[in-house]
Amino acid sequence: MTKSILIIDDDDMLCNTLAVGLRKLDFDAITASSAEQATKILERISVDAIVLDRMMEGQDGLSFLKKLRSDNNNTPVLILTAMSGPENAIDGLSGGANDYMSKPFKLQELLLRLNNIIKNRPVAPDDSTVLTGLIFNGEDFFVLNKPGKKQVLPLSKEEKKLLHGLTNPVGNTVSATPMVIKRLRNKINGVLSDINIVTVRGTGYKIIKTKI
């Protein structure tokens, strides 16, 4: 199935060259010369990934990305920018990017990184049920005890990160300290009897449904 990529960059030559290169590799490449134009495009369609420049006229790339994430849009984003260095990369990744790549770049490396972030795309967080009775809305996990009734599952930052890893997608095996696993398991078992966290010998832990 052809994957769609939205390229957002105000450098028309780079944008078009990248689009042509991706199309030759069987991607459906869409271009936008500004964050504002990209916003209008994303109001009409969804894409598999976004290649985003940081320095653009009008709304800059990082502000666009933060707004995207605040709107619970979980589309994988690869920042492609001339702003190199670890501090800039940290800013981009902290702002919600899935990967960060400096210009100039090699198309083959960009392709590998795009395929990686698409492959590891998180479950859409728009109130989607990740397990029966357990719901993630983009910020918090909720327990659905009765139809239409949900309550926040009180988790520490560490426990929330762990549960997100276990359910993103369900079946993931993750590593964690036994203490954090025990705390999270107790909280889940206390409200949901058909969900448990089990040990995968030599690998880590995963979350399962114990009743079908």
RACOR-V73378 format. One record per residue. N is the residue number from 1. RES is the residue in one small letter. OMEGA is omega in whole degrees, 0 to 359 (999 if undefined). D_LAST is the distance of its C-alpha to the last C-alpha in Angstrom with 1 decimal. Layout:
((N/RES/OMEGA/D_LAST) (N/RES/OMEGA/D_LAST))
This chain:
((1/m/181/31.7) (2/t/178/34.6) (3/k/181/33.9) (4/s/181/35.9) (5/i/174/37.8) (6/l/179/39.8) (7/i/181/43.0) (8/i/183/44.6) (9/d/180/48.1) (10/d/172/51.6) (11/d/186/53.2) (12/d/182/53.4) (13/m/180/54.6) (14/l/182/51.8) (15/c/182/49.2) (16/n/179/50.4) (17/t/179/50.9) (18/l/180/47.3) (19/a/179/46.1) (20/v/180/48.1) (21/g/180/46.9) (22/l/179/43.2) (23/r/177/43.8) (24/k/179/45.4) (25/l/175/42.2) (26/d/171/40.2) (27/f/171/39.0) (28/d/186/39.5) (29/a/178/41.7) (30/i/183/42.6) (31/t/174/45.3) (32/a/183/46.2) (33/s/179/49.4) (34/s/177/48.4) (35/a/180/45.5) (36/e/178/46.4) (37/q/179/46.2) (38/a/179/42.9) (39/t/179/41.5) (40/k/179/42.6) (41/i/183/41.0) (42/l/174/37.7) (43/e/183/37.9) (44/r/185/37.9) (45/i/171/35.7) (46/s/181/33.0) (47/v/181/33.7) (48/d/179/31.9) (49/a/179/34.3) (50/i/170/37.6) (51/v/193/40.7) (52/l/173/42.6) (53/d/180/46.1) (54/r/186/47.0) (55/m/179/50.6) (56/m/174/51.1) (57/e/185/53.5) (58/g/179/52.0) (59/q/180/48.6) (60/d/186/48.0) (61/g/182/45.0) (62/l/177/43.6) (63/s/177/43.9) (64/f/182/42.2) (65/l/180/39.3) (66/k/178/39.0) (67/k/178/39.0) (68/l/181/36.4) (69/r/179/34.0) (70/s/176/34.9) (71/d/179/33.9) (72/n/174/30.4) (73/n/188/31.2) (74/n/180/29.4) (75/t/179/31.2) (76/p/182/32.2) (77/v/173/35.9) (78/l/176/38.5) (79/i/178/41.7) (80/l/192/44.7) (81/t/174/47.9) (82/a/180/51.3) (83/m/183/50.5) (84/s/178/49.8) (85/g/184/49.6) (86/p/181/47.0) (87/e/178/47.6) (88/n/178/47.0) (89/a/178/43.9) (90/i/178/42.5) (91/d/182/43.4) (92/g/181/41.6) (93/l/178/38.4) (94/s/180/38.5) (95/g/176/38.9) (96/g/179/35.6) (97/a/176/36.6) (98/n/177/34.3) (99/d/184/37.4) (100/y/186/41.1) (101/m/183/43.8) (102/s/171/47.6) (103/k/353/50.1) (104/p/186/51.7) (105/f/174/48.7) (106/k/183/48.0) (107/l/182/45.9) (108/q/178/44.0) (109/e/179/42.9) (110/l/179/41.8) (111/l/179/39.9) (112/l/181/38.0) (113/r/177/37.3) (114/l/179/36.1) (115/n/180/33.7) (116/n/182/32.4) (117/i/176/31.7) (118/i/180/30.1) (119/k/183/27.8) (120/n/182/26.8) (121/r/179/26.5) (122/p/173/24.3) (123/v/180/21.5) (124/a/189/23.5) (125/p/185/23.8) (126/d/178/24.8) (127/d/182/22.3) (128/s/179/19.4) (129/t/180/15.9) (130/v/172/14.9) (131/l/179/11.5) (132/t/179/10.3) (133/g/181/13.1) (134/l/186/15.1) (135/i/177/18.0) (136/f/184/20.9) (137/n/179/24.1) (138/g/179/26.4) (139/e/184/27.8) (140/d/171/25.4) (141/f/179/21.8) (142/f/175/20.7) (143/v/179/18.2) (144/l/182/17.2) (145/n/179/17.3) (146/k/179/18.4) (147/p/179/18.7) (148/g/181/21.6) (149/k/178/22.0) (150/k/179/21.6) (151/q/181/23.3) (152/v/173/24.3) (153/l/185/22.6) (154/p/183/25.9) (155/l/172/26.1) (156/s/179/29.1) (157/k/181/30.2) (158/e/179/29.1) (159/e/179/25.6) (160/k/178/25.1) (161/k/179/26.3) (162/l/181/24.0) (163/l/177/20.9) (164/h/178/22.1) (165/g/180/22.4) (166/l/185/18.9) (167/t/188/17.5) (168/n/2/20.2) (169/p/175/18.3) (170/v/184/15.0) (171/g/176/15.3) (172/n/171/18.9) (173/t/182/20.6) (174/v/176/23.2) (175/s/180/25.9) (176/a/177/26.7) (177/t/181/28.7) (178/p/182/27.0) (179/m/180/28.4) (180/v/177/26.8) (181/i/181/23.4) (182/k/180/23.7) (183/r/181/24.8) (184/l/179/21.9) (185/r/181/19.3) (186/n/180/20.9) (187/k/180/21.0) (188/i/180/17.4) (189/n/181/16.4) (190/g/183/19.0) (191/v/180/17.4) (192/l/186/13.6) (193/s/185/11.9) (194/d/177/8.5) (195/i/181/10.4) (196/n/175/12.9) (197/i/184/15.7) (198/v/179/16.4) (199/t/173/19.7) (200/v/188/20.4) (201/r/176/23.5) (202/g/183/26.6) (203/t/183/25.0) (204/g/184/23.5) (205/y/173/20.2) (206/k/181/17.0) (207/i/182/14.2) (208/i/172/10.5) (209/k/186/7.1) (210/t/179/6.8) (211/k/179/3.8) (212/i/999/0.0))
